[in-house]
């Protein structure tokens, strides 16, 4: 997932956030965890706390996994994903 795609989704959610407040909150949570993973990765390596390293490794692909899950649920008709058009 590129930063451009993340920006497109974020922009769509901010514009339509009034009608999708929970979705905006979920996306902010995913992006927050993703950012923390990038920030803490060098800290854990430099402080020799390698036991915490798997948390960063798991959280790095989080936005891509979240979008793939949302689009999968949308295709199955179980969850509406209005921002899918922002990726095109």
HTML snippet that shows the backbone in 3Dmol.js (N, CA, C, O; Angstrom):
<script src="https://3Dmol.org/build/3Dmol-min.js"></script>
<div id="view" style="width:600px;height:400px;position:relative"></div>
<script>
const pdb = `
ATOM      1  N   UNK A   1       0.842  -1.162   0.000  1.00  0.00           N
ATOM      2  CA  UNK A   1       0.000   0.000   0.000  1.00  0.00           C
ATOM      3  C   UNK A   1       0.891   1.231   0.000  1.00  0.00           C
ATOM      4  O   UNK A   1       1.836   1.329   0.783  1.00  0.00           O
ATOM      5  N   UNK A   2       0.586   2.152  -0.872  1.00  0.00           N
ATOM      6  CA  UNK A   2       1.408   3.354  -0.972  1.00  0.00           C
ATOM      7  C   UNK A   2       0.841   4.467  -0.081  1.00  0.00           C
ATOM      8  O   UNK A   2      -0.312   4.421   0.346  1.00  0.00           O
ATOM      9  N   UNK A   3       1.674   5.448   0.179  1.00  0.00           N
ATOM     10  CA  UNK A   3       1.219   6.588   0.968  1.00  0.00           C
ATOM     11  C   UNK A   3       0.131   7.373   0.239  1.00  0.00           C
ATOM     12  O   UNK A   3      -0.725   7.986   0.877  1.00  0.00           O
ATOM     13  N   UNK A   4       0.159   7.358  -1.080  1.00  0.00           N
ATOM     14  CA  UNK A   4      -0.880   8.032  -1.860  1.00  0.00           C
ATOM     15  C   UNK A   4      -2.235   7.378  -1.621  1.00  0.00           C
ATOM     16  O   UNK A   4      -3.237   8.075  -1.460  1.00  0.00           O
ATOM     17  N   UNK A   5      -2.277   6.058  -1.595  1.00  0.00           N
ATOM     18  CA  UNK A   5      -3.537   5.357  -1.336  1.00  0.00           C
ATOM     19  C   UNK A   5      -4.029   5.622   0.086  1.00  0.00           C
ATOM     20  O   UNK A   5      -5.224   5.816   0.310  1.00  0.00           O
ATOM     21  N   UNK A   6      -3.107   5.630   1.038  1.00  0.00           N
ATOM     22  CA  UNK A   6      -3.487   5.942   2.418  1.00  0.00           C
ATOM     23  C   UNK A   6      -4.050   7.353   2.501  1.00  0.00           C
ATOM     24  O   UNK A   6      -5.037   7.589   3.197  1.00  0.00           O
ATOM     25  N   UNK A   7      -3.428   8.291   1.794  1.00  0.00           N
ATOM     26  CA  UNK A   7      -3.891   9.680   1.795  1.00  0.00           C
ATOM     27  C   UNK A   7      -5.266   9.804   1.146  1.00  0.00           C
ATOM     28  O   UNK A   7      -6.110  10.559   1.629  1.00  0.00           O
ATOM     29  N   UNK A   8      -5.500   9.072   0.060  1.00  0.00           N
ATOM     30  CA  UNK A   8      -6.813   9.123  -0.610  1.00  0.00           C
ATOM     31  C   UNK A   8      -7.928   8.631   0.303  1.00  0.00           C
ATOM     32  O   UNK A   8      -8.988   9.250   0.395  1.00  0.00           O
ATOM     33  N   UNK A   9      -7.681   7.519   0.973  1.00  0.00           N
ATOM     34  CA  UNK A   9      -8.694   6.983   1.885  1.00  0.00           C
ATOM     35  C   UNK A   9      -8.932   7.949   3.036  1.00  0.00           C
ATOM     36  O   UNK A   9     -10.075   8.216   3.405  1.00  0.00           O
ATOM     37  N   UNK A  10      -7.866   8.464   3.593  1.00  0.00           N
ATOM     38  CA  UNK A  10      -7.975   9.408   4.716  1.00  0.00           C
ATOM     39  C   UNK A  10      -8.753  10.654   4.294  1.00  0.00           C
ATOM     40  O   UNK A  10      -9.622  11.124   5.028  1.00  0.00           O
ATOM     41  N   UNK A  11      -8.442  11.183   3.118  1.00  0.00           N
ATOM     42  CA  UNK A  11      -9.151  12.366   2.635  1.00  0.00           C
ATOM     43  C   UNK A  11     -10.638  12.069   2.424  1.00  0.00           C
ATOM     44  O   UNK A  11     -11.489  12.881   2.788  1.00  0.00           O
ATOM     45  N   UNK A  12     -10.953  10.914   1.840  1.00  0.00           N
ATOM     46  CA  UNK A  12     -12.350  10.549   1.621  1.00  0.00           C
ATOM     47  C   UNK A  12     -13.078  10.449   2.961  1.00  0.00           C
ATOM     48  O   UNK A  12     -14.198  10.942   3.103  1.00  0.00           O
ATOM     49  N   UNK A  13     -12.449   9.819   3.928  1.00  0.00           N
ATOM     50  CA  UNK A  13     -13.083   9.658   5.232  1.00  0.00           C
ATOM     51  C   UNK A  13     -13.263  10.998   5.945  1.00  0.00           C
ATOM     52  O   UNK A  13     -14.258  11.190   6.644  1.00  0.00           O
ATOM     53  N   UNK A  14     -12.332  11.916   5.782  1.00  0.00           N
ATOM     54  CA  UNK A  14     -12.488  13.230   6.409  1.00  0.00           C
ATOM     55  C   UNK A  14     -13.631  14.011   5.774  1.00  0.00           C
ATOM     56  O   UNK A  14     -14.385  14.686   6.475  1.00  0.00           O
ATOM     57  N   UNK A  15     -13.764  13.924   4.460  1.00  0.00           N
ATOM     58  CA  UNK A  15     -14.846  14.625   3.776  1.00  0.00           C
ATOM     59  C   UNK A  15     -16.198  14.021   4.144  1.00  0.00           C
ATOM     60  O   UNK A  15     -17.170  14.750   4.340  1.00  0.00           O
ATOM     61  N   UNK A  16     -16.264  12.703   4.240  1.00  0.00           N
ATOM     62  CA  UNK A  16     -17.517  12.009   4.531  1.00  0.00           C
ATOM     63  C   UNK A  16     -17.589  11.525   5.978  1.00  0.00           C
ATOM     64  O   UNK A  16     -18.387  10.642   6.293  1.00  0.00           O
ATOM     65  N   UNK A  17     -16.780  12.081   6.845  1.00  0.00           N
ATOM     66  CA  UNK A  17     -16.689  11.607   8.222  1.00  0.00           C
ATOM     67  C   UNK A  17     -17.971  11.756   9.015  1.00  0.00           C
ATOM     68  O   UNK A  17     -18.211  10.986   9.945  1.00  0.00           O
ATOM     69  N   UNK A  18     -18.797  12.726   8.668  1.00  0.00           N
ATOM     70  CA  UNK A  18     -20.055  12.907   9.391  1.00  0.00           C
ATOM     71  C   UNK A  18     -20.998  11.731   9.235  1.00  0.00           C
ATOM     72  O   UNK A  18     -21.754  11.403  10.150  1.00  0.00           O
ATOM     73  N   UNK A  19     -20.949  11.093   8.063  1.00  0.00           N
ATOM     74  CA  UNK A  19     -21.835   9.949   7.838  1.00  0.00           C
ATOM     75  C   UNK A  19     -21.181   8.628   8.227  1.00  0.00           C
ATOM     76  O   UNK A  19     -21.864   7.608   8.325  1.00  0.00           O
ATOM     77  N   UNK A  20     -19.864   8.630   8.451  1.00  0.00           N
ATOM     78  CA  UNK A  20     -19.131   7.407   8.796  1.00  0.00           C
ATOM     79  C   UNK A  20     -18.173   7.637   9.958  1.00  0.00           C
ATOM     80  O   UNK A  20     -16.973   7.412   9.804  1.00  0.00           O
ATOM     81  N   UNK A  21     -18.661   8.077  11.117  1.00  0.00           N
ATOM     82  CA  UNK A  21     -17.718   8.395  12.208  1.00  0.00           C
ATOM     83  C   UNK A  21     -16.983   7.169  12.754  1.00  0.00           C
ATOM     84  O   UNK A  21     -15.814   7.274  13.125  1.00  0.00           O
ATOM     85  N   UNK A  22     -17.634   6.029  12.807  1.00  0.00           N
ATOM     86  CA  UNK A  22     -16.982   4.826  13.320  1.00  0.00           C
ATOM     87  C   UNK A  22     -15.892   4.344  12.364  1.00  0.00           C
ATOM     88  O   UNK A  22     -14.830   3.893  12.794  1.00  0.00           O
ATOM     89  N   UNK A  23     -16.165   4.444  11.081  1.00  0.00           N
ATOM     90  CA  UNK A  23     -15.172   4.032  10.089  1.00  0.00           C
ATOM     91  C   UNK A  23     -13.947   4.953  10.134  1.00  0.00           C
ATOM     92  O   UNK A  23     -12.814   4.491  10.002  1.00  0.00           O
ATOM     93  N   UNK A  24     -14.179   6.242  10.320  1.00  0.00           N
ATOM     94  CA  UNK A  24     -13.079   7.195  10.451  1.00  0.00           C
ATOM     95  C   UNK A  24     -12.256   6.884  11.696  1.00  0.00           C
ATOM     96  O   UNK A  24     -11.027   6.948  11.656  1.00  0.00           O
ATOM     97  N   UNK A  25     -12.908   6.555  12.783  1.00  0.00           N
ATOM     98  CA  UNK A  25     -12.218   6.211  14.028  1.00  0.00           C
ATOM     99  C   UNK A  25     -11.403   4.921  13.857  1.00  0.00           C
ATOM    100  O   UNK A  25     -10.272   4.836  14.335  1.00  0.00           O
ATOM    101  N   UNK A  26     -11.966   3.936  13.188  1.00  0.00           N
ATOM    102  CA  UNK A  26     -11.247   2.673  12.960  1.00  0.00           C
ATOM    103  C   UNK A  26     -10.012   2.909  12.090  1.00  0.00           C
ATOM    104  O   UNK A  26      -8.943   2.364  12.365  1.00  0.00           O
ATOM    105  N   UNK A  27     -10.160   3.723  11.038  1.00  0.00           N
ATOM    106  CA  UNK A  27      -9.027   4.003  10.159  1.00  0.00           C
ATOM    107  C   UNK A  27      -7.939   4.768  10.904  1.00  0.00           C
ATOM    108  O   UNK A  27      -6.752   4.499  10.723  1.00  0.00           O
ATOM    109  N   UNK A  28      -8.345   5.720  11.740  1.00  0.00           N
ATOM    110  CA  UNK A  28      -7.366   6.454  12.549  1.00  0.00           C
ATOM    111  C   UNK A  28      -6.616   5.511  13.493  1.00  0.00           C
ATOM    112  O   UNK A  28      -5.416   5.676  13.713  1.00  0.00           O
ATOM    113  N   UNK A  29      -7.321   4.528  14.047  1.00  0.00           N
ATOM    114  CA  UNK A  29      -6.678   3.541  14.913  1.00  0.00           C
ATOM    115  C   UNK A  29      -5.668   2.695  14.161  1.00  0.00           C
ATOM    116  O   UNK A  29      -4.570   2.441  14.658  1.00  0.00           O
ATOM    117  N   UNK A  30      -6.037   2.259  12.966  1.00  0.00           N
ATOM    118  CA  UNK A  30      -5.123   1.460  12.132  1.00  0.00           C
ATOM    119  C   UNK A  30      -3.888   2.279  11.784  1.00  0.00           C
ATOM    120  O   UNK A  30      -2.764   1.789  11.887  1.00  0.00           O
ATOM    121  N   UNK A  31      -4.097   3.524  11.372  1.00  0.00           N
ATOM    122  CA  UNK A  31      -2.952   4.373  11.021  1.00  0.00           C
ATOM    123  C   UNK A  31      -2.096   4.697  12.236  1.00  0.00           C
ATOM    124  O   UNK A  31      -0.874   4.793  12.124  1.00  0.00           O
ATOM    125  N   UNK A  32      -2.724   4.867  13.395  1.00  0.00           N
ATOM    126  CA  UNK A  32      -1.972   5.126  14.617  1.00  0.00           C
ATOM    127  C   UNK A  32      -1.071   3.962  14.987  1.00  0.00           C
ATOM    128  O   UNK A  32       0.093   4.161  15.334  1.00  0.00           O
ATOM    129  N   UNK A  33      -1.602   2.749  14.916  1.00  0.00           N
ATOM    130  CA  UNK A  33      -0.791   1.560  15.210  1.00  0.00           C
ATOM    131  C   UNK A  33       0.321   1.384  14.187  1.00  0.00           C
ATOM    132  O   UNK A  33       1.433   0.990  14.540  1.00  0.00           O
ATOM    133  N   UNK A  34       0.033   1.669  12.940  1.00  0.00           N
ATOM    134  CA  UNK A  34       1.033   1.561  11.878  1.00  0.00           C
ATOM    135  C   UNK A  34       2.166   2.560  12.112  1.00  0.00           C
ATOM    136  O   UNK A  34       3.341   2.219  11.975  1.00  0.00           O
ATOM    137  N   UNK A  35       1.808   3.781  12.462  1.00  0.00           N
ATOM    138  CA  UNK A  35       2.827   4.799  12.723  1.00  0.00           C
ATOM    139  C   UNK A  35       3.664   4.448  13.949  1.00  0.00           C
ATOM    140  O   UNK A  35       4.884   4.610  13.935  1.00  0.00           O
ATOM    141  N   UNK A  36       3.012   3.967  15.010  1.00  0.00           N
ATOM    142  CA  UNK A  36       3.762   3.547  16.193  1.00  0.00           C
ATOM    143  C   UNK A  36       4.726   2.414  15.873  1.00  0.00           C
ATOM    144  O   UNK A  36       5.831   2.367  16.415  1.00  0.00           O
ATOM    145  N   UNK A  37       4.320   1.503  15.000  1.00  0.00           N
ATOM    146  CA  UNK A  37       5.208   0.401  14.619  1.00  0.00           C
ATOM    147  C   UNK A  37       6.464   0.939  13.948  1.00  0.00           C
ATOM    148  O   UNK A  37       7.563   0.459  14.229  1.00  0.00           O
ATOM    149  N   UNK A  38       6.326   1.915  13.076  1.00  0.00           N
ATOM    150  CA  UNK A  38       7.494   2.500  12.413  1.00  0.00           C
ATOM    151  C   UNK A  38       8.367   3.271  13.392  1.00  0.00           C
ATOM    152  O   UNK A  38       9.594   3.226  13.304  1.00  0.00           O
ATOM    153  N   UNK A  39       7.736   3.979  14.326  1.00  0.00           N
ATOM    154  CA  UNK A  39       8.504   4.772  15.281  1.00  0.00           C
ATOM    155  C   UNK A  39       9.236   3.907  16.308  1.00  0.00           C
ATOM    156  O   UNK A  39      10.365   4.217  16.686  1.00  0.00           O
ATOM    157  N   UNK A  40       8.609   2.842  16.752  1.00  0.00           N
ATOM    158  CA  UNK A  40       9.205   2.004  17.791  1.00  0.00           C
ATOM    159  C   UNK A  40      10.178   0.961  17.248  1.00  0.00           C
ATOM    160  O   UNK A  40      10.974   0.414  18.012  1.00  0.00           O
ATOM    161  N   UNK A  41      10.135   0.681  15.981  1.00  0.00           N
ATOM    162  CA  UNK A  41      11.036  -0.315  15.404  1.00  0.00           C
ATOM    163  C   UNK A  41      12.503   0.000  15.682  1.00  0.00           C
ATOM    164  O   UNK A  41      13.209  -0.870  16.191  1.00  0.00           O
ATOM    165  N   UNK A  42      12.997   1.198  15.373  1.00  0.00           N
ATOM    166  CA  UNK A  42      14.403   1.473  15.689  1.00  0.00           C
ATOM    167  C   UNK A  42      14.674   1.574  17.189  1.00  0.00           C
ATOM    168  O   UNK A  42      15.774   1.260  17.643  1.00  0.00           O
ATOM    169  N   UNK A  43      13.682   2.009  17.956  1.00  0.00           N
ATOM    170  CA  UNK A  43      13.873   2.111  19.406  1.00  0.00           C
ATOM    171  C   UNK A  43      14.097   0.736  20.013  1.00  0.00           C
ATOM    172  O   UNK A  43      14.988   0.557  20.843  1.00  0.00           O
ATOM    173  N   UNK A  44      13.293  -0.234  19.603  1.00  0.00           N
ATOM    174  CA  UNK A  44      13.439  -1.585  20.149  1.00  0.00           C
ATOM    175  C   UNK A  44      14.752  -2.223  19.726  1.00  0.00           C
ATOM    176  O   UNK A  44      15.348  -2.979  20.494  1.00  0.00           O
ATOM    177  N   UNK A  45      15.205  -1.931  18.526  1.00  0.00           N
ATOM    178  CA  UNK A  45      16.481  -2.488  18.070  1.00  0.00           C
ATOM    179  C   UNK A  45      17.636  -1.825  18.824  1.00  0.00           C
ATOM    180  O   UNK A  45      18.553  -2.511  19.276  1.00  0.00           O
ATOM    181  N   UNK A  46      17.597  -0.505  18.960  1.00  0.00           N
ATOM    182  CA  UNK A  46      18.688   0.210  19.619  1.00  0.00           C
ATOM    183  C   UNK A  46      18.769  -0.064  21.113  1.00  0.00           C
ATOM    184  O   UNK A  46      19.861  -0.052  21.681  1.00  0.00           O
ATOM    185  N   UNK A  47      17.635  -0.310  21.758  1.00  0.00           N
ATOM    186  CA  UNK A  47      17.647  -0.574  23.193  1.00  0.00           C
ATOM    187  C   UNK A  47      17.756  -2.070  23.496  1.00  0.00           C
ATOM    188  O   UNK A  47      17.658  -2.481  24.653  1.00  0.00           O
ATOM    189  N   UNK A  48      17.958  -2.876  22.462  1.00  0.00           N
ATOM    190  CA  UNK A  48      18.160  -4.314  22.608  1.00  0.00           C
ATOM    191  C   UNK A  48      16.962  -5.014  23.259  1.00  0.00           C
ATOM    192  O   UNK A  48      17.131  -5.958  24.032  1.00  0.00           O
ATOM    193  N   UNK A  49      15.768  -4.549  22.944  1.00  0.00           N
ATOM    194  CA  UNK A  49      14.546  -5.209  23.404  1.00  0.00           C
ATOM    195  C   UNK A  49      13.924  -5.942  22.215  1.00  0.00           C
ATOM    196  O   UNK A  49      12.821  -5.623  21.771  1.00  0.00           O
ATOM    197  N   UNK A  50      14.643  -6.904  21.728  1.00  0.00           N
ATOM    198  CA  UNK A  50      14.233  -7.605  20.518  1.00  0.00           C
ATOM    199  C   UNK A  50      12.988  -8.467  20.728  1.00  0.00           C
ATOM    200  O   UNK A  50      12.374  -8.900  19.753  1.00  0.00           O
ATOM    201  N   UNK A  51      12.610  -8.718  21.958  1.00  0.00           N
ATOM    202  CA  UNK A  51      11.390  -9.477  22.216  1.00  0.00           C
ATOM    203  C   UNK A  51      10.156  -8.704  21.766  1.00  0.00           C
ATOM    204  O   UNK A  51       9.126  -9.310  21.470  1.00  0.00           O
ATOM    205  N   UNK A  52      10.242  -7.373  21.710  1.00  0.00           N
ATOM    206  CA  UNK A  52       9.123  -6.543  21.287  1.00  0.00           C
ATOM    207  C   UNK A  52       9.086  -6.341  19.771  1.00  0.00           C
ATOM    208  O   UNK A  52       8.100  -5.832  19.239  1.00  0.00           O
ATOM    209  N   UNK A  53      10.136  -6.731  19.086  1.00  0.00           N
ATOM    210  CA  UNK A  53      10.245  -6.532  17.645  1.00  0.00           C
ATOM    211  C   UNK A  53       9.098  -7.164  16.848  1.00  0.00           C
ATOM    212  O   UNK A  53       8.646  -6.554  15.879  1.00  0.00           O
ATOM    213  N   UNK A  54       8.609  -8.348  17.205  1.00  0.00           N
ATOM    214  CA  UNK A  54       7.497  -8.919  16.439  1.00  0.00           C
ATOM    215  C   UNK A  54       6.241  -8.045  16.433  1.00  0.00           C
ATOM    216  O   UNK A  54       5.465  -8.112  15.480  1.00  0.00           O
ATOM    217  N   UNK A  55       6.017  -7.234  17.456  1.00  0.00           N
ATOM    218  CA  UNK A  55       4.861  -6.337  17.448  1.00  0.00           C
ATOM    219  C   UNK A  55       4.954  -5.344  16.298  1.00  0.00           C
ATOM    220  O   UNK A  55       3.957  -5.081  15.626  1.00  0.00           O
ATOM    221  N   UNK A  56       6.123  -4.799  16.068  1.00  0.00           N
ATOM    222  CA  UNK A  56       6.300  -3.874  14.954  1.00  0.00           C
ATOM    223  C   UNK A  56       6.171  -4.599  13.621  1.00  0.00           C
ATOM    224  O   UNK A  56       5.563  -4.080  12.685  1.00  0.00           O
ATOM    225  N   UNK A  57       6.731  -5.775  13.537  1.00  0.00           N
ATOM    226  CA  UNK A  57       6.669  -6.523  12.284  1.00  0.00           C
ATOM    227  C   UNK A  57       5.227  -6.876  11.935  1.00  0.00           C
ATOM    228  O   UNK A  57       4.860  -6.873  10.760  1.00  0.00           O
ATOM    229  N   UNK A  58       4.415  -7.176  12.926  1.00  0.00           N
ATOM    230  CA  UNK A  58       3.008  -7.498  12.692  1.00  0.00           C
ATOM    231  C   UNK A  58       2.224  -6.249  12.323  1.00  0.00           C
ATOM    232  O   UNK A  58       1.323  -6.319  11.486  1.00  0.00           O
ATOM    233  N   UNK A  59       2.540  -5.115  12.920  1.00  0.00           N
ATOM    234  CA  UNK A  59       1.773  -3.891  12.696  1.00  0.00           C
ATOM    235  C   UNK A  59       2.151  -3.163  11.413  1.00  0.00           C
ATOM    236  O   UNK A  59       1.377  -2.327  10.948  1.00  0.00           O
ATOM    237  N   UNK A  60       3.292  -3.441  10.831  1.00  0.00           N
ATOM    238  CA  UNK A  60       3.708  -2.723   9.619  1.00  0.00           C
ATOM    239  C   UNK A  60       2.757  -2.946   8.437  1.00  0.00           C
ATOM    240  O   UNK A  60       2.450  -1.978   7.742  1.00  0.00           O
ATOM    241  N   UNK A  61       2.275  -4.160   8.172  1.00  0.00           N
ATOM    242  CA  UNK A  61       1.340  -4.326   7.053  1.00  0.00           C
ATOM    243  C   UNK A  61      -0.127  -4.093   7.453  1.00  0.00           C
ATOM    244  O   UNK A  61      -1.028  -4.441   6.690  1.00  0.00           O
ATOM    245  N   UNK A  62      -0.373  -3.523   8.613  1.00  0.00           N
ATOM    246  CA  UNK A  62      -1.737  -3.370   9.123  1.00  0.00           C
ATOM    247  C   UNK A  62      -2.666  -2.603   8.183  1.00  0.00           C
ATOM    248  O   UNK A  62      -3.781  -3.077   7.965  1.00  0.00           O
ATOM    249  N   UNK A  63      -2.294  -1.454   7.610  1.00  0.00           N
ATOM    250  CA  UNK A  63      -3.229  -0.773   6.697  1.00  0.00           C
ATOM    251  C   UNK A  63      -3.598  -1.620   5.482  1.00  0.00           C
ATOM    252  O   UNK A  63      -4.753  -1.629   5.055  1.00  0.00           O
ATOM    253  N   UNK A  64      -2.619  -2.329   4.928  1.00  0.00           N
ATOM    254  CA  UNK A  64      -2.896  -3.176   3.772  1.00  0.00           C
ATOM    255  C   UNK A  64      -3.841  -4.314   4.146  1.00  0.00           C
ATOM    256  O   UNK A  64      -4.766  -4.628   3.398  1.00  0.00           O
ATOM    257  N   UNK A  65      -3.609  -4.928   5.297  1.00  0.00           N
ATOM    258  CA  UNK A  65      -4.480  -6.020   5.744  1.00  0.00           C
ATOM    259  C   UNK A  65      -5.892  -5.518   6.048  1.00  0.00           C
ATOM    260  O   UNK A  65      -6.873  -6.191   5.732  1.00  0.00           O
ATOM    261  N   UNK A  66      -5.994  -4.342   6.660  1.00  0.00           N
ATOM    262  CA  UNK A  66      -7.299  -3.771   6.991  1.00  0.00           C
ATOM    263  C   UNK A  66      -8.095  -3.482   5.718  1.00  0.00           C
ATOM    264  O   UNK A  66      -9.284  -3.793   5.642  1.00  0.00           O
ATOM    265  N   UNK A  67      -7.444  -2.892   4.730  1.00  0.00           N
ATOM    266  CA  UNK A  67      -8.139  -2.577   3.478  1.00  0.00           C
ATOM    267  C   UNK A  67      -8.539  -3.851   2.753  1.00  0.00           C
ATOM    268  O   UNK A  67      -9.647  -3.939   2.224  1.00  0.00           O
ATOM    269  N   UNK A  68      -7.660  -4.832   2.722  1.00  0.00           N
ATOM    270  CA  UNK A  68      -7.994  -6.102   2.073  1.00  0.00           C
ATOM    271  C   UNK A  68      -9.182  -6.765   2.763  1.00  0.00           C
ATOM    272  O   UNK A  68     -10.065  -7.300   2.093  1.00  0.00           O
ATOM    273  N   UNK A  69      -9.214  -6.735   4.082  1.00  0.00           N
ATOM    274  CA  UNK A  69     -10.336  -7.318   4.827  1.00  0.00           C
ATOM    275  C   UNK A  69     -11.629  -6.562   4.540  1.00  0.00           C
ATOM    276  O   UNK A  69     -12.670  -7.177   4.308  1.00  0.00           O
ATOM    277  N   UNK A  70     -11.567  -5.211   4.554  1.00  0.00           N
ATOM    278  CA  UNK A  70     -12.762  -4.413   4.297  1.00  0.00           C
ATOM    279  C   UNK A  70     -13.301  -4.646   2.893  1.00  0.00           C
ATOM    280  O   UNK A  70     -14.511  -4.784   2.712  1.00  0.00           O
ATOM    281  N   UNK A  71     -12.419  -4.692   1.895  1.00  0.00           N
ATOM    282  CA  UNK A  71     -12.864  -4.930   0.524  1.00  0.00           C
ATOM    283  C   UNK A  71     -13.425  -6.338   0.355  1.00  0.00           C
ATOM    284  O   UNK A  71     -14.386  -6.538  -0.389  1.00  0.00           O
ATOM    285  N   UNK A  72     -12.841  -7.301   1.030  1.00  0.00           N
ATOM    286  CA  UNK A  72     -13.367  -8.670   0.991  1.00  0.00           C
ATOM    287  C   UNK A  72     -14.781  -8.726   1.576  1.00  0.00           C
ATOM    288  O   UNK A  72     -15.673  -9.347   0.999  1.00  0.00           O
ATOM    289  N   UNK A  73     -14.974  -8.083   2.705  1.00  0.00           N
ATOM    290  CA  UNK A  73     -16.302  -8.057   3.327  1.00  0.00           C
ATOM    291  C   UNK A  73     -17.301  -7.296   2.455  1.00  0.00           C
ATOM    292  O   UNK A  73     -18.481  -7.647   2.413  1.00  0.00           O
ATOM    293  N   UNK A  74     -16.839  -6.270   1.768  1.00  0.00           N
ATOM    294  CA  UNK A  74     -17.700  -5.497   0.871  1.00  0.00           C
ATOM    295  C   UNK A  74     -18.156  -6.365  -0.308  1.00  0.00           C
ATOM    296  O   UNK A  74     -19.331  -6.356  -0.676  1.00  0.00           O
ATOM    297  N   UNK A  75     -17.224  -7.107  -0.890  1.00  0.00           N
ATOM    298  CA  UNK A  75     -17.568  -7.985  -2.017  1.00  0.00           C
ATOM    299  C   UNK A  75     -18.548  -9.078  -1.603  1.00  0.00           C
ATOM    300  O   UNK A  75     -19.389  -9.492  -2.401  1.00  0.00           O
ATOM    301  N   UNK A  76     -18.445  -9.545  -0.370  1.00  0.00           N
ATOM    302  CA  UNK A  76     -19.355 -10.582   0.119  1.00  0.00           C
ATOM    303  C   UNK A  76     -20.709 -10.012   0.519  1.00  0.00           C
ATOM    304  O   UNK A  76     -21.642 -10.768   0.791  1.00  0.00           O
ATOM    305  N   UNK A  77     -20.827  -8.681   0.557  1.00  0.00           N
ATOM    306  CA  UNK A  77     -22.082  -8.043   0.909  1.00  0.00           C
ATOM    307  C   UNK A  77     -22.338  -7.977   2.402  1.00  0.00           C
ATOM    308  O   UNK A  77     -23.471  -7.744   2.823  1.00  0.00           O
ATOM    309  N   UNK A  78     -21.312  -8.176   3.209  1.00  0.00           N
ATOM    310  CA  UNK A  78     -21.478  -8.162   4.654  1.00  0.00           C
ATOM    311  C   UNK A  78     -21.157  -6.816   5.278  1.00  0.00           C
ATOM    312  O   UNK A  78     -21.554  -6.544   6.411  1.00  0.00           O
ATOM    313  N   UNK A  79     -20.438  -5.971   4.544  1.00  0.00           N
ATOM    314  CA  UNK A  79     -20.008  -4.683   5.083  1.00  0.00           C
ATOM    315  C   UNK A  79     -19.881  -3.713   3.922  1.00  0.00           C
ATOM    316  O   UNK A  79     -19.242  -4.015   2.914  1.00  0.00           O
ATOM    317  N   UNK A  80     -20.488  -2.558   4.068  1.00  0.00           N
ATOM    318  CA  UNK A  80     -20.417  -1.565   3.004  1.00  0.00           C
ATOM    319  C   UNK A  80     -19.114  -0.775   3.102  1.00  0.00           C
ATOM    320  O   UNK A  80     -18.717  -0.343   4.185  1.00  0.00           O
ATOM    321  N   UNK A  81     -18.473  -0.596   1.991  1.00  0.00           N
ATOM    322  CA  UNK A  81     -17.187   0.105   1.944  1.00  0.00           C
ATOM    323  C   UNK A  81     -17.305   1.218   0.897  1.00  0.00           C
ATOM    324  O   UNK A  81     -16.944   1.027  -0.264  1.00  0.00           O
ATOM    325  N   UNK A  82     -17.812   2.376   1.315  1.00  0.00           N
ATOM    326  CA  UNK A  82     -18.047   3.482   0.382  1.00  0.00           C
ATOM    327  C   UNK A  82     -16.766   4.081  -0.152  1.00  0.00           C
ATOM    328  O   UNK A  82     -16.762   4.612  -1.262  1.00  0.00           O
ATOM    329  N   UNK A  83     -15.683   4.016   0.593  1.00  0.00           N
ATOM    330  CA  UNK A  83     -14.429   4.646   0.178  1.00  0.00           C
ATOM    331  C   UNK A  83     -13.630   3.798  -0.810  1.00  0.00           C
ATOM    332  O   UNK A  83     -12.535   4.194  -1.208  1.00  0.00           O
ATOM    333  N   UNK A  84     -14.155   2.639  -1.214  1.00  0.00           N
ATOM    334  CA  UNK A  84     -13.424   1.775  -2.145  1.00  0.00           C
ATOM    335  C   UNK A  84     -13.152   2.497  -3.461  1.00  0.00           C
ATOM    336  O   UNK A  84     -12.138   2.233  -4.107  1.00  0.00           O
ATOM    337  N   UNK A  85     -14.027   3.392  -3.865  1.00  0.00           N
ATOM    338  CA  UNK A  85     -13.826   4.138  -5.098  1.00  0.00           C
ATOM    339  C   UNK A  85     -12.653   5.107  -5.024  1.00  0.00           C
ATOM    340  O   UNK A  85     -12.123   5.514  -6.057  1.00  0.00           O
ATOM    341  N   UNK A  86     -12.243   5.482  -3.816  1.00  0.00           N
ATOM    342  CA  UNK A  86     -11.128   6.398  -3.658  1.00  0.00           C
ATOM    343  C   UNK A  86      -9.800   5.741  -4.029  1.00  0.00           C
ATOM    344  O   UNK A  86      -8.818   6.443  -4.271  1.00  0.00           O
ATOM    345  N   UNK A  87      -9.750   4.429  -4.077  1.00  0.00           N
ATOM    346  CA  UNK A  87      -8.520   3.715  -4.414  1.00  0.00           C
ATOM    347  C   UNK A  87      -8.306   3.609  -5.912  1.00  0.00           C
ATOM    348  O   UNK A  87      -7.186   3.379  -6.369  1.00  0.00           O
ATOM    349  N   UNK A  88      -9.367   3.776  -6.673  1.00  0.00           N
ATOM    350  CA  UNK A  88      -9.272   3.622  -8.149  1.00  0.00           C
ATOM    351  C   UNK A  88      -8.557   4.767  -8.804  1.00  0.00           C
ATOM    352  O   UNK A  88      -8.401   4.779 -10.025  1.00  0.00           O
TER     353      UNK A  88
END
`;
const viewer = $3Dmol.createViewer("view");
viewer.addModel(pdb, "pdb");
viewer.setStyle({}, {cartoon: {color: "spectrum"}});
viewer.zoomTo();
viewer.render();
</script>
